[in-house]
Amino acid sequence: MIGYQRIAAAMTHAQRPDCSPAPSAGHPRTALRRLLGTAVVALAASSAPAQETSSPQQLPTITLRAGMFNIQAQVARSPDQRAKGLMFREQMPAHEGMLFVFESATPQCFWMRNTLLPLSIAFIADDGTIVNTAEMAPKTDASHCSTKPVRYALEMNQGWFDKRGMKPGARLLGGPFGE
């Protein structure tokens, strides 16, 4: 809207298509231009691609076991799925989370940009053993990294692992970790 108003105000009498003088701020045509400019800005701001990128993803799930607790974990396998993770989610049930699966065991680091929930993360070895955990605050770019190369990471609601005594050395079962 501002750019359109600047262009309209900068036109001289000869440049205006109807050759009329520029309308004053109170003129009906000026009000119409402002309304149209606002509509264009609102339409651009509500475009479908912007909504798609800011909505939570829903991925296939698997059941994991941590001691006597079952976890319904969405599985993020592709680079795009892993990059989006749990971003834009406003709530998550207590025994749900997201398992991140990488192609090979390497040091893994996570951040919380666009993630609205406080989360805990467990970095997990191929056999399901928890290597280390970290607590992550929402909407930050702080890195939370594995202490060893891993292929898996599991994000849960903040405090989930501590409340259940799941510390480094504890083992998860199910899915890629076997029974």
Steps between C-alpha positions, in 0.01 A plus 500: 500500500775747588685440173184549298419826681853630440474426126157664476616808690814533286310510168475839336185632332627386156574145622153433638296302248187713545704828498325616816685655793617266773219438748536637851526275806125534567397428139288184441752363247777522761289302746429239231873472422577447869231233526629319190858523625399353834316217324805418288726491806253282692464260208877464465542441874241221504633304203485120519878431490556710813235299687644167387847581631370605842277200572613195700583189298332165560725200431457122529540370857666206671473375857814510713536373855694669779478265796127462569407806292376490140589789271314581179775659292457665164797402282694775318722326241554747215712816527188716459309308767794523739549871431137580587478256792248616762496863383173693528335242730309663787447187708603136515351216706719369784607172338550627146818626340710498185778258408760647265673240283830590330681310223813440706634547850649849522497773766145644493395849613150642538357848553151627582432772243123517431440229760237622742523222762779446753648158419744240626717308258673165534784416262487126438753238380409236240414245772252739671734610780460863605837675451400834653197723553442874493226743601404748228323835538255605227574753225879503539795437271713347776658170391438176690740231380570132545816417694575212258406422140140372484241409236194575715356778713167499683322823595236490775327759719749671732588292805366172357828306530592633847152432645526137390863444603614462138867603523806425284541123485124427513370311198199557275331210321276471195529624145862519390624395847352149494292329762 
